[in-house]
Amino acid sequence: MATANEGSSMRVVSGTPTQAVTEQLSVQPLAVLAGVQKLRANMWTLAPGDRSWGWHAYSEQEELYLVLDGAARIEAGGEVFELAERDTLVVSAGVAH
């Protein structure tokens, strides 16, 4: 698993939600763990090798990625992050991913 470079505000954190994993899963405990305030999170189901979106960035909000099952590779801010099951990555506002 990759970790963020010195000076980068992005890092992979592991935090297993205590509540059941549903579409209503609260991301607030993970936001607190990651130290972010303007958080966005969506649920996706992807087949191996699929992508969720093309390159994009949000000017004012962070975006959370939580792997519920399997693994994910996320490219953000010139870094590649390998996430395992239950790993979380928060991409900072303004960072292309």
C-alpha positions as CSV (number, residue, x, y, z in Angstrom):
1,M,0.0,0.0,0.0
2,A,1.4,3.4,-0.9
3,T,1.6,6.2,1.6
4,A,1.6,9.9,0.8
5,N,4.8,11.7,0.0
6,E,6.2,14.3,2.5
7,G,4.2,17.4,2.2
8,S,1.1,15.7,0.7
9,S,-2.1,15.9,2.7
10,M,-3.4,12.7,1.3
11,R,-2.9,9.4,3.1
12,V,-4.5,6.0,3.3
13,V,-6.2,5.3,6.6
14,S,-7.8,2.1,7.9
15,G,-11.0,2.5,9.8
16,T,-13.7,-0.1,9.9
17,P,-17.2,1.4,10.4
18,T,-19.0,0.0,13.4
19,Q,-22.4,0.2,11.8
20,A,-23.6,-2.1,9.1
21,V,-22.4,-1.2,5.6
22,T,-25.4,0.1,3.7
23,E,-26.1,2.9,1.3
24,Q,-26.7,5.0,4.4
25,L,-23.3,4.4,5.9
26,S,-22.2,7.5,7.7
27,V,-18.9,8.8,6.5
28,Q,-18.6,11.2,9.4
29,P,-16.4,9.0,11.6
30,L,-14.0,8.5,8.7
31,A,-14.0,12.3,8.0
32,V,-13.0,12.9,11.5
33,L,-10.2,10.2,11.3
34,A,-8.9,11.8,8.1
35,G,-9.1,15.3,9.4
36,V,-11.4,16.7,6.7
37,Q,-14.5,19.0,6.9
38,K,-16.1,19.3,3.4
39,L,-16.5,15.7,2.5
40,R,-18.3,14.0,-0.4
41,A,-18.8,10.2,-0.7
42,N,-20.8,8.1,-3.1
43,M,-21.2,4.3,-3.4
44,W,-20.0,2.5,-6.5
45,T,-19.8,-1.1,-7.5
46,L,-17.1,-1.8,-10.0
47,A,-15.9,-4.9,-11.8
48,P,-12.2,-5.6,-11.8
49,G,-10.5,-3.1,-14.2
50,D,-13.4,-0.7,-14.3
51,R,-13.1,3.0,-13.6
52,S,-15.6,5.2,-11.7
53,W,-15.0,8.5,-13.5
54,G,-12.5,10.3,-15.7
55,W,-10.0,12.8,-14.3
56,H,-11.6,15.5,-12.3
57,A,-11.2,17.7,-9.2
58,Y,-13.5,19.6,-6.9
59,S,-12.6,23.1,-5.9
60,E,-14.0,23.2,-2.4
61,Q,-14.7,19.6,-1.2
62,E,-12.8,16.5,-0.3
63,E,-13.8,13.2,-1.8
64,L,-13.7,10.0,0.2
65,Y,-12.9,6.5,-1.2
66,L,-13.7,3.5,1.1
67,V,-13.1,0.0,-0.3
68,L,-15.8,-2.2,1.1
69,D,-14.8,-5.3,-0.7
70,G,-11.8,-6.2,-2.9
71,A,-9.1,-3.6,-3.7
72,A,-8.7,-0.3,-5.6
73,R,-6.0,1.7,-7.2
74,I,-6.5,5.5,-7.1
75,E,-4.3,8.0,-8.9
76,A,-4.4,11.4,-7.2
77,G,-2.1,14.4,-7.1
78,G,0.6,12.5,-9.1
79,E,0.6,9.6,-6.6
80,V,-0.8,6.1,-6.9
81,F,-2.6,4.7,-3.8
82,E,-3.3,1.0,-3.5
83,L,-6.2,0.4,-1.2
84,A,-7.2,-2.9,0.4
85,E,-10.5,-3.9,1.8
86,R,-11.7,-1.3,4.5
87,D,-8.9,1.2,3.6
88,T,-9.9,4.8,3.1
89,L,-8.4,7.6,1.0
90,V,-9.6,11.2,1.2
91,V,-8.6,13.3,-1.9
92,S,-8.1,16.9,-0.9
93,A,-10.0,19.7,-2.6
94,G,-8.4,20.9,-5.8
95,V,-6.5,17.6,-6.4
96,A,-7.0,15.9,-9.7
97,H,-7.9,12.3,-9.4
